Amino acid sequence: MTLSPFHLAFPVHDLAAARAFWGETMGCPEGRSSDEWVDFDFYGHQIAAHLSDRAGDAASNPVDGHDVPVPHFGIVLSMAEWHELADRLTAAGTRFAIEPYVRFKGQPGEQATMFFRDPSGNAIEMKAFADRSKLFATE
């Protein structure tokens, strides 16, 4: 199955901070933009940062002993890409909501994960599977 790129628009309070974080720290090339929004290439998917005074959320849900921020979005990377990003975020001084680690060890769905927030408080989860075919595994 070929995956189609998704599109996600999310609120940010400062486009310059969004450009610095998404473009420089995360390494997402910038696409179209205006004075009110900026598109980024998020691993082949289109995300759009829109100026708003309603960015971020403080809700969470317990998962594997951690308070997972809700709502959140992210992407499933290869394990090598995930480690490279974790190193880059750490070097950039990113404050993690949940430090990079492997959750559900020895279970179906074992995965590397990390949670952090962009400068507007939007929660992001980046994850990786040793075997991507286990993405939806239940057994």
Phi and psi in degrees as GROMACS dihedral restraints (atoms count N, CA, C in turn):
[ dihedral_restraints ]
;  ai    aj    ak    al  type     phi  dphi    fc
    3     4     5     6     1   -93.1    20    10
    4     5     6     7     1   126.8    20    10
    6     7     8     9     1   -82.3    20    10
    7     8     9    10     1   137.1    20    10
    9    10    11    12     1   -86.7    20    10
   10    11    12    13     1   145.7    20    10
   12    13    14    15     1   -63.5    20    10
   13    14    15    16     1   140.7    20    10
   15    16    17    18     1   -94.4    20    10
   16    17    18    19     1   163.7    20    10
   18    19    20    21     1  -124.4    20    10
   19    20    21    22     1   132.4    20    10
   21    22    23    24     1  -136.6    20    10
   22    23    24    25     1   125.2    20    10
   24    25    26    27     1  -104.4    20    10
   25    26    27    28     1   137.1    20    10
   27    28    29    30     1  -143.1    20    10
   28    29    30    31     1   154.7    20    10
   30    31    32    33     1   -82.6    20    10
   31    32    33    34     1   143.2    20    10
   33    34    35    36     1  -136.1    20    10
   34    35    36    37     1   152.8    20    10
   36    37    38    39     1   -95.7    20    10
   37    38    39    40     1    -9.2    20    10
   39    40    41    42     1  -153.3    20    10
   40    41    42    43     1   114.8    20    10
   42    43    44    45     1   -68.7    20    10
   43    44    45    46     1   -33.8    20    10
   45    46    47    48     1   -64.7    20    10
   46    47    48    49     1   -42.8    20    10
   48    49    50    51     1   -66.0    20    10
   49    50    51    52     1   -37.7    20    10
   51    52    53    54     1   -63.4    20    10
   52    53    54    55     1   -43.8    20    10
   54    55    56    57     1   -62.5    20    10
   55    56    57    58     1   -42.6    20    10
   57    58    59    60     1   -64.1    20    10
   58    59    60    61     1   -45.8    20    10
   60    61    62    63     1   -71.5    20    10
   61    62    63    64     1   -57.7    20    10
   63    64    65    66     1   -70.2    20    10
   64    65    66    67     1   -39.5    20    10
   66    67    68    69     1   -79.2    20    10
   67    68    69    70     1   -48.4    20    10
   69    70    71    72     1   -88.8    20    10
   70    71    72    73     1   -58.3    20    10
   72    73    74    75     1   -66.2    20    10
   73    74    75    76     1   -48.2    20    10
   75    76    77    78     1   -81.2    20    10
   76    77    78    79     1   -19.7    20    10
   78    79    80    81     1    76.9    20    10
   79    80    81    82     1    27.6    20    10
   81    82    83    84     1   -92.3    20    10
   82    83    84    85     1   118.2    20    10
   84    85    86    87     1   -61.0    20    10
   85    86    87    88     1   142.3    20    10
   87    88    89    90     1   -82.4    20    10
   88    89    90    91     1   141.4    20    10
   90    91    92    93     1  -107.9    20    10
   91    92    93    94     1  -137.2    20    10
   93    94    95    96     1   -65.6    20    10
   94    95    96    97     1   158.8    20    10
   96    97    98    99     1  -158.5    20    10
   97    98    99   100     1   167.9    20    10
   99   100   101   102     1  -144.3    20    10
  100   101   102   103     1  -169.3    20    10
  102   103   104   105     1   -74.2    20    10
  103   104   105   106     1   -10.4    20    10
  105   106   107   108     1  -114.1    20    10
  106   107   108   109     1   -13.8    20    10
  108   109   110   111     1  -157.5    20    10
  109   110   111   112     1   161.2    20    10
  111   112   113   114     1  -140.9    20    10
  112   113   114   115     1   130.9    20    10
  114   115   116   117     1   -91.2    20    10
  115   116   117   118     1   143.9    20    10
  117   118   119   120     1  -130.1    20    10
  118   119   120   121     1   148.7    20    10
  120   121   122   123     1   -88.4    20    10
  121   122   123   124     1   102.1    20    10
  123   124   125   126     1   -99.3    20    10
  124   125   126   127     1    83.2    20    10
  126   127   128   129     1    55.3    20    10
  127   128   129   130     1    44.4    20    10
  129   130   131   132     1    88.6    20    10
  130   131   132   133     1    -0.4    20    10
  132   133   134   135     1  -112.0    20    10
  133   134   135   136     1   153.2    20    10
  135   136   137   138     1   -99.1    20    10
  136   137   138   139     1   116.4    20    10
  138   139   140   141     1  -114.5    20    10
  139   140   141   142     1   144.1    20    10
  141   142   143   144     1  -127.7    20    10
  142   143   144   145     1   118.7    20    10
  144   145   146   147     1   -88.6    20    10
  145   146   147   148     1   116.1    20    10
  147   148   149   150     1  -110.7    20    10
  148   149   150   151     1   131.7    20    10
  150   151   152   153     1   -59.7    20    10
  151   152   153   154     1   131.2    20    10
  153   154   155   156     1  -161.6    20    10
  154   155   156   157     1   153.4    20    10
  156   157   158   159     1   -92.0    20    10
  157   158   159   160     1     9.1    20    10
  159   160   161   162     1  -118.5    20    10
  160   161   162   163     1    55.4    20    10
  162   163   164   165     1   -95.5    20    10
  163   164   165   166     1   150.3    20    10
  165   166   167   168     1    79.2    20    10
  166   167   168   169     1   164.2    20    10
  168   169   170   171     1  -158.4    20    10
  169   170   171   172     1   148.9    20    10
  171   172   173   174     1  -107.5    20    10
  172   173   174   175     1     4.3    20    10
  174   175   176   177     1   -69.0    20    10
  175   176   177   178     1   152.5    20    10
  177   178   179   180     1  -149.5    20    10
  178   179   180   181     1   166.6    20    10
  180   181   182   183     1  -142.0    20    10
  181   182   183   184     1   135.0    20    10
  183   184   185   186     1   -71.8    20    10
  184   185   186   187     1   128.2    20    10
  186   187   188   189     1  -142.1    20    10
  187   188   189   190     1   123.1    20    10
  189   190   191   192     1    51.3    20    10
  190   191   192   193     1    40.6    20    10
  192   193   194   195     1    80.4    20    10
  193   194   195   196     1     9.1    20    10
  195   196   197   198     1  -125.3    20    10
  196   197   198   199     1   151.8    20    10
  198   199   200   201     1   -87.5    20    10
  199   200   201   202     1   101.0    20    10
  201   202   203   204     1   -81.2    20    10
  202   203   204   205     1   125.0    20    10
  204   205   206   207     1   -62.3    20    10
  205   206   207   208     1   136.0    20    10
  207   208   209   210     1  -132.9    20    10
  208   209   210   211     1   130.3    20    10
  210   211   212   213     1   -77.4    20    10
  211   212   213   214     1   164.7    20    10
  213   214   215   216     1  -153.1    20    10
  214   215   216   217     1   164.5    20    10
  216   217   218   219     1  -144.1    20    10
  217   218   219   220     1   166.7    20    10
  219   220   221   222     1  -179.4    20    10
  220   221   222   223     1  -159.2    20    10
  222   223   224   225     1  -145.5    20    10
  223   224   225   226     1   155.7    20    10
  225   226   227   228     1   -96.5    20    10
  226   227   228   229     1   117.5    20    10
  228   229   230   231     1  -101.8    20    10
  229   230   231   232     1   170.5    20    10
  231   232   233   234     1   -71.1    20    10
  232   233   234   235     1   160.4    20    10
  234   235   236   237     1   -61.3    20    10
  235   236   237   238     1   -39.3    20    10
  237   238   239   240     1   -64.3    20    10
  238   239   240   241     1   -43.5    20    10
  240   241   242   243     1   -63.8    20    10
  241   242   243   244     1   -39.3    20    10
  243   244   245   246     1   -62.2    20    10
  244   245   246   247     1   -47.0    20    10
  246   247   248   249     1   -63.2    20    10
  247   248   249   250     1   -41.0    20    10
  249   250   251   252     1   -62.3    20    10
  250   251   252   253     1   -43.9    20    10
  252   253   254   255     1   -66.6    20    10
  253   254   255   256     1   -42.9    20    10
  255   256   257   258     1   -58.2    20    10
  256   257   258   259     1   -42.9    20    10
  258   259   260   261     1   -64.5    20    10
  259   260   261   262     1   -43.1    20    10
  261   262   263   264     1   -65.3    20    10
  262   263   264   265     1   -42.6    20    10
  264   265   266   267     1   -65.5    20    10
  265   266   267   268     1   -41.1    20    10
  267   268   269   270     1   -62.7    20    10
  268   269   270   271     1   -45.6    20    10
  270   271   272   273     1   -63.4    20    10
  271   272   273   274     1   -30.7    20    10
  273   274   275   276     1   -81.1    20    10
  274   275   276   277     1    -1.8    20    10
  276   277   278   279     1    79.5    20    10
  277   278   279   280     1    21.7    20    10
  279   280   281   282     1   -61.1    20    10
  280   281   282   283     1   134.5    20    10
  282   283   284   285     1   -90.2    20    10
  283   284   285   286     1   115.4    20    10
  285   286   287   288     1   -85.3    20    10
  286   287   288   289     1   135.9    20    10
  288   289   290   291     1   -72.4    20    10
  289   290   291   292     1   -38.3    20    10
  291   292   293   294     1  -136.7    20    10
  292   293   294   295     1   116.2    20    10
  294   295   296   297     1   -57.9    20    10
  295   296   297   298     1   151.7    20    10
  297   298   299   300     1   -56.3    20    10
  298   299   300   301     1   129.7    20    10
  300   301   302   303     1  -162.7    20    10
  301   302   303   304     1   172.8    20    10
  303   304   305   306     1  -102.1    20    10
  304   305   306   307     1   123.3    20    10
  306   307   308   309     1  -109.0    20    10
  307   308   309   310     1   162.0    20    10
  309   310   311   312     1    58.2    20    10
  310   311   312   313     1    39.3    20    10
  312   313   314   315     1   -55.5    20    10
  313   314   315   316     1   132.0    20    10
  315   316   317   318     1    74.1    20    10
  316   317   318   319     1     5.4    20    10
  318   319   320   321     1  -112.7    20    10
  319   320   321   322     1   164.0    20    10
  321   322   323   324     1   -59.1    20    10
  322   323   324   325     1   137.9    20    10
  324   325   326   327     1    87.6    20    10
  325   326   327   328     1     9.7    20    10
  327   328   329   330     1   -52.6    20    10
  328   329   330   331     1   132.5    20    10
  330   331   332   333     1  -154.2    20    10
  331   332   333   334     1   148.8    20    10
  333   334   335   336     1   -83.1    20    10
  334   335   336   337     1   137.6    20    10
  336   337   338   339     1  -147.0    20    10
  337   338   339   340     1   157.6    20    10
  339   340   341   342     1  -155.6    20    10
  340   341   342   343     1   146.9    20    10
  342   343   344   345     1  -125.8    20    10
  343   344   345   346     1   138.9    20    10
  345   346   347   348     1  -154.6    20    10
  346   347   348   349     1   171.8    20    10
  348   349   350   351     1  -120.0    20    10
  349   350   351   352     1   146.7    20    10
  351   352   353   354     1   -77.0    20    10
  352   353   354   355     1   175.6    20    10
  354   355   356   357     1   -59.8    20    10
  355   356   357   358     1   -18.5    20    10
  357   358   359   360     1   -95.2    20    10
  358   359   360   361     1     2.8    20    10
  360   361   362   363     1    91.5    20    10
  361   362   363   364     1     4.4    20    10
  363   364   365   366     1   -71.3    20    10
  364   365   366   367     1   129.6    20    10
  366   367   368   369     1   -82.5    20    10
  367   368   369   370     1   136.3    20    10
  369   370   371   372     1  -126.7    20    10
  370   371   372   373     1   134.7    20    10
  372   373   374   375     1  -117.7    20    10
  373   374   375   376     1   126.0    20    10
  375   376   377   378     1  -112.8    20    10
  376   377   378   379     1   130.4    20    10
  378   379   380   381     1  -136.2    20    10
  379   380   381   382     1   166.0    20    10
  381   382   383   384     1  -151.5    20    10
  382   383   384   385     1   149.6    20    10
  384   385   386   387     1  -119.6    20    10
  385   386   387   388     1   140.5    20    10
  387   388   389   390     1   -61.4    20    10
  388   389   390   391     1   -34.9    20    10
  390   391   392   393     1  -128.0    20    10
  391   392   393   394     1   101.8    20    10
  393   394   395   396     1   -60.6    20    10
  394   395   396   397     1   -20.9    20    10
  396   397   398   399     1   -67.1    20    10
  397   398   399   400     1   -11.3    20    10
  399   400   401   402     1   -90.0    20    10
  400   401   402   403     1     7.9    20    10
  402   403   404   405     1   -52.6    20    10
  403   404   405   406     1   -41.5    20    10
  405   406   407   408     1  -111.5    20    10
  406   407   408   409     1    18.4    20    10
  408   409   410   411     1   -63.3    20    10
  409   410   411   412     1   137.8    20    10
  411   412   413   414     1  -115.5    20    10
  412   413   414   415     1   -14.5    20    10
